[in-house]
């Protein structure tokens, strides 16, 4: 459902931009370009700010390249026809030339980037090379005017422009191949997004071979696919790194032991590395804080024996061994939650796990990042509780009551045992409300429900049907047993009335229906039958009262 809604949102955004391009193409163009420029700058900022931690040459190279691609796109936007930023720009050729220059730079950078996964990147020569390319493009297009023409007014795209789009697409295909060839170094989800981004760029380039009018539909579609491409780049690099800093963009990073320790030591989440037997070989500062022990008290101890509650220890250990044996950590991107024993008691931790391998690809352990969600779970449990109970009496509400009813009927069928249903209606609640006020009426309701709860079994369930009506579900119970339980409740109510000295009687009318598996009655049948018997009792009481 969530993915479906995301898909609808994407389609809505695309439709919006198509309509905007028909209404005001310049505004459409500026929004699309500024979005991609902003993303390019964000990628650059992120790569430079995290370089000291991750030492990721691929990531840094991508960041630098997108900074200069964004600069060229910015000039392209300013030089667009009818923007009237540069007084000497009176044709669409200038903007088209800057577009081609930027796309060549982007395609070649994406092609070269995987080569820097293992290779060292010399920052100063890299910055200098991109800067010189940027300056050369400016001088060639604006000053020397020797950049090949890309668009001729009245004619359309030149042969150079169309040929360049195909060459750029070919380079991008080679970039996909280069990334796929190095897939073992990339986190699978990130690699998928990067490849989809490059494919979107290729589709964009194909649209840019077809337009005649720079304000035409083909041009607009090309820009929309560029928007999609940059959004996927954002998802793969910026968002993934910000939302999940414990996940690297590729696995090679995990083998950089010193860099990894530097990065995780002061992270805001718990990091834990276990060997294949579950022994702890590394924990960060946040992990010490959560567990409440010093590092020397943790390292070398078995995680399952010392920090997993006994009741789930065997289950979790077997699950861990299964995942190690079958390499299953790699096959699903899901968070797991389980209780953990700490010095201060039990805490709930949400985990994300990734396999660690040595240089030969052999599994040597698991790295787990954990977030303490104890307080969050308490809040969630409290909200669930509020959504499941009647606020006045504290018993289950009608929705949850019927869910339990359905479950107990299923168990009754499996066990082949009877299930009694008691429909309860509090007597004279209206008189209490009329004579003593609604607050006293609420007290009366709570007295009745508390008396019922104290005199039923742990396996029994009481829920509020509505107003002064309640339903009691009694598993493994025939009619005679149900009658004895009700009689016990009524006797205790009389004693309670004497103790509290209230000016009204404590009583309720009730009707009992019993579900026998062979009879095949439904929930509605049982409630209706119990309700009718309750009504007969109430009618008899009223006649006797007259």
N, C-alpha and C positions, 0 to 999 in steps of 0.2 A: 504493500500500500504506500509505504514511504517513498519507494523508488518511482512508483506510478505518479505520485504527486510532484516529485522532482522533475519527472519527464514532462508533465503538464506545464510546470513553471518554465522550463527551458523553451518549450514550444510557444508559450505566451510571450516570452522575451523576444524570441526570433520574430514572431508575428508583429510585435510592437515595433521592432526596428525596421521591418519591411515597410510597414505603414508610415513610419517616420521618414524613411528615405523617399517615399512618394510625396510626402507633405513638404519636407524641407531637407533636401539632401545635404546641404552644408552642415546643418545642425547634426544630422545623422552621422556624417563623416567625422566631425569633431569629437563627438561622444565616443565613437568606436576607437578612434586613434588615441584619444587621451586615456581611455581605459587600458589599452595595450601598453602605452608609454608608462603609465603608473605601475602596471604589473612588472614591466621590465626593470624599473627602478627598484621596486620592492625586492625582486630577485637579487639584484646587485647588492642592496643593503644587507639582506639576510646572509648572503654568501661571505661578505667581508666581515660581518660582525661575529660569525661563528667559525671563521677560518682557524683561529687560534685553538679552538677545541677539537674540531673534527679533522683538520689537515686534509680536507677533501679536494683534491686537485680538479676533479671533474666538476664539482659543484662551483668552485671558484671560477673556473674557466667559463662556465655557463653564465655566471653572474656578470663577469666583465663584458662578455660578448653582448648580453642583453642590454647593458647600460648604453653601449654605442649604437646598437640597433634602435633603441628607444630615441637616442639623440637624432639619428637620421629620420626616424618616423616623425619626430617633432618638427623638423625642418620641412619634411614632406607635407605635414598638416598646414603649416604656415604658408607654404608656397602653393597651396591648392587654388585652383582657378576660382576667382571671385572672392577670395579671402581678403584681398587688397591689403596685405601686410607689407609685401615688397613692391614698391612702385614700378619696378621694371618687369614684374611678372604679369604678363598679359596673355599667357597661353597655358594649357594644361601640361605642356611638355616638361616643365621644371619639376612639378610634383611627381610625375610619372618616372622621371629619371631618378629622383631621390628614392622612390619606392623600389625600383630595381636595384639600386645600390644597397639599400637596407636588406632586401631579400637575399641578395648574394651573400652578404655578410652573415645573415642568420643561418642560411643553409650550410655554408662552409663551416661555421662554428658548430652547428649541431653534428655535422659529419666528423669534425675533428675531436669533439669533446670526449668520446669514449677512450681516445688514446691517452688522456690524462688521468685515467683511473689509477694507473700504476706509476706513470711518469711524473717527475717533479715539474712544477710550473714555476717559471721565473717571472715574478710579478712585474718588475719594471719593464723588461722587453715586451711582455704581453700588453701592458697598458700602452706602451709607446707604439706598438704595432697597430693597435686598434685606433689610437688617436691619429696616427698618420693617415690611416685609411679614411677616417672621418674628415680630416682637413683636405685630403686629396679629392674627396667627393665634392666638398664645398667649392674648392677652387675650380675643379673640372667643370662643374655645372654652372656656377654663378660667374666665375671670372674668366677662365680661359674658353669656356663654352665648347670644349672638345669632347665632352661626354656624348656618345652616340644618341641621336634623336630617338625618342620613345613614342611620341605622340605628335601627329601633325593635324592641325585644325582643318576640318573639312574632309580629311582623309581617314583619320583614326590611328590605330596602333601601327607602328612600324614593324618591319620584319625583325629588326634587332630586338624589339620589346617582346614579340611573340616567341622568338627563338630563346630569349633569355628565360622566359617563364618555363619553357620545357627543360632547359638546362638546369634551372633551379630545382624543378621537380625531380629530375634525375639525381641531383646531389642529395636531395632529401630522402629519396629511396635508398641511396647508399648509406645515409645516416641511420635509417631504420635497420638496415642490415648490420651496421657497425654496433648499434645498441643491442640488437638481438644476439650477435656473436658474443657479446660481453654480459649476457643476461644473468650469469651466476653472481655478478657483483652488484646487481640491482635488487632492491626489494620488489617482489613481483607486481604488487599493486601499482607502485610508482612507475615501473617499466611499462606497464600497460597504458597508463595515462600519458607517458612521454610519447609512446608510439602513436596513440590516438591523436595526440597534439600534432605530431609531424604529418600524419595522414590528413588532418583537417587543413593544415597549411598547404599541402599538395592540392587538395580540392579547391582551396582558395585561389591558388595560382592558375588552375585550369579555368576558372571563371574569368580571370583577368586576361586570358587570351581571346575572349569572346566579345568584349564590349566595344562599341564604337563611340558611344557618348559617355563621357566621364561621369555623367549624372544618371546613367541608365541602370536598369535592373541587374544586369550581369555584374556591373561594378559593385552594386549594393550587396549582392549575394557573396561576392568575393570578400568584402569587408566583414560580413556576418560570420563567414567561416574563419576569418582571421580572429574575430572575437572569440569563437569557440576554441580555436587553437591556443590563444593566450590564457583563456580560462582554464584549460586542461594543464597548461604549464604551471599556472598558479596552484592548481590542486596538487600536482605532483611534487612541486618543489617548495613553494612558500607555505601553503596550508598544512601539508603533511609534516613539515619540519617544525612548524609552530605548535600544532595541536598535539603531536606525538614526538617530542624531542628525544625520547628514548629509542626511537626507531631511526636507524640511519638510512640514507637513500640507497646505499648498497652494502652488501655484507662484508666486503673487504675491510670496511671500517672496524668491524667487530674483532678483526684479527690484530688490529693495531693496539696491543695491550696497554702501552703507556698512555697513548692519546685517549683511549677509552676511559681509563681510570681518571685521567684529568677531567674529562667531560662530566662523568657521572658523580664524582665525589660530592659536589655541592648542588646536585640537582634537587628539585623540590619533591621528587618521588623516590620511593625505595627501589634500589637495585640490588639484585641478588644473583650470584653465579653459582650453580650447582654442577658437580661432576656427574657422570652417568650413574653413580650409586646414590646420589642425593646428598652428598657431603658438601658443605658450604666452603667455597674457595675464595669468595669475594663478597663484601657487603659495603655499601656506602654509608655516609654520615646519617642520612635520613633513615636508613634501615636500622641503625643503632637507636635512633630516637624512637622509632615505632616499637621495636622489640623491647626497649628499655635495658639493654645490655651493652657493655663495652665490646669493641670489635674482637679483642682477644678472647672474650667469653663465647663468641659466636663462630669464628673461623675454625674449620676442622670438624665441627659437630655435624651430625646427621640432621638434616632439616626435618624429616618426617618424625624421627624419634623424639626430637626436642621441642619442636615449635608447631606441630600439628596436633589438635585435640585427639585423644585416644579413640573416640567413637568413629572418626572418619579417617584415621591414620592408614589402615590397611587399604581402604578403598582408594585414597589419593596416591599411595605408593604404587599400587598396581596400575593405576591410570598413568602415572609418570613413566613407569617401566614400559608400558604399552606404547606410549608416544615416542619414547627413545628408540624402541625396537623397530617401530614401523615408520619412523621419520614423519610422524603425523603432525608435529608442531608446524610444519611448513604448509600444511594443506588447508588451514582455515584461519581466518583473521578474526578471532573472537576473544572477548575478554572472559575470564573465569573469576568467580568469586568463591572464597572459602574462609572460614574462621581460622585464626592463628593465635597460638598461645604466646603471650607476652608477660613481662614481669608484672604489669598492671592488670592482667586478666585477658579475656578473650577480645580480639579485635577482628573486624571483617575487612579483608583486603581484596581489592579487584586487581587481577594479574593480567599481564600480557607476556607471553613466552615466545622466545626465539631460540632455535638450535645454534650451538657454537661448533665450528669444525676446525680441524687443524689444516696445515698446508696441503695435505693429501686428500682432504675432503672427508676425513673420518670424523664422526660425531664424538666430541669430547665433553660436552656438557650442555647446559641450558642457561640462558640469561633470562631472568624474570624481572620485570618492572612492576612495582606494586603501588597502589594508591590506597591509603587508609580511608575507607568509606563507612566507618563505624557509625559516626554521627549522622551521616546521610541516610544510612539504612534505618536508623532509629526514627528519623523523620519520615521516611517512606513507609515504615511499618505503622507509625502513628496515623499517617494519612489514610492508609489502607484500613486501619481500625475504625477511624471516623466514618469512612465510606461504607463500613459493613455493619455498624451497630446503630440501634435507636438511641438518639442522644439523651432522652429522658431516663430510660430504664437501664441502658447498658446491655440489653440483650440484642441478638441479631435483628437486623431489619428484614423486611419481607423478601427483598431480592436475594440476600445471602441465605435466608432461611429456606427458600425454595430450592436453592442450589444444594444445600445440605440434604434436604428432603429427597431430592432426586438421587443423590449419591447413596443415601441410606436404603432407598428402595432397591437400587442395584445390588448392594451388599446383601440385602435380605433375600434376593433371588439366588445369589451365589451360595449363601449359607443355608438356604431353604428354611428360614426361620421367620416367625411373624414379626410385624412392625405395627405398633399401636400409634394412632394419631389422636390427640386430644385437642378439641377446639374449645378455648376458654373465653368467656365473656364476663367481665367484672360487673357485679350486681350494683345497681343504684348509683352508678357514677354520676349520672345527671343530677340526682338529688343532692349528692355531696357538693357538686359544683354550684348548684343553685343556692344551697343553704349556707355553705361555708367558703365558697369562692374557688376559683380554678386552681389556685396554688395548693389548697388542701386536696383538691381533686388529683393533682399531680402526685402529692404525697401518698394518697390512697393507692394510686396505680403502682408506685414504687414499692409500697408495703406488700402488695399482692405478688409482684414479680420477684421480689427478694425472698419471699416465703416459698415460692415455687422453686427457685434456683437452689435454695438450701436443702430441699427435700427430694431432689431428683438425683439420678446417678450421673457420673462423669460422662458416660456415653450418651446421655439424653441431651436434647437440644430444645431450647425455648426461643421463639422469635415472635416479634410483634407483627400481627397481621394488619392492624390498623385501628386507630382510636382506642377503644377499650377491649379489643379482641386480640388474643394471642393463640399461637399454635405450639403444641408440645409434641415432639417426635421422640418415641420410645422404642429403640431397637431391641430385638430379642424379647418382645413383650406381647403377651396375649391380653384379652379383655379383663380377665380377673386380676392379673398383675397390675394393669393400668389403673383399675378401680382402687386397689390397695394404695397405690402411690398417691392418687388424688385424695383419698380419704385421710391419709397421713398429712397432706398439705393442709386440708380444711381443719383438722384437729389443731394443728400448730397455729393456724390463723386465729382460732378462737382464743387460744392461750395468749397470743400476741396482742389481741384486742384488749384483753383484761390488763395486760402489763402496760400498754400505752394509754389505756383509759380514754379512747376516742369516742365521740358522741354518735358514732354510726357503726353498723356491723361490717366485719370483714368477710366477704363471701364472693363467690363467683359461680356462674353456671357453666356446665361443660357437657360436651358430647364426645363419645369415643367411637372411633372406627378402627378396624384392624385389617391390615394388609396381609393376606396369605398368598405366597408365591403362585399357587396353583389357580387362584381365582382371577388373576390378571387385571386387577383394578388399576386405574390411573390415579395420579396425584389429585386431579380434579374430582374424581369420584370419591376419594377418601375424604377430602376437605368438605365436599358437599354433604356427605353422609354424617360426618362429625358435626358440621354446622347445624344440620336439621335436628340432630339429637340434642344439641345444646339449646336450640330454640324451643324444643318440646319441654325441656327441663325448666327453662326460664318462664314459659307460659304456665306451667304447673305452679311454680313459685308465686307468680302474679295472682293466680286464682286463689291460692291459699292465703295470700296477703289480703285479699278482698274480704 
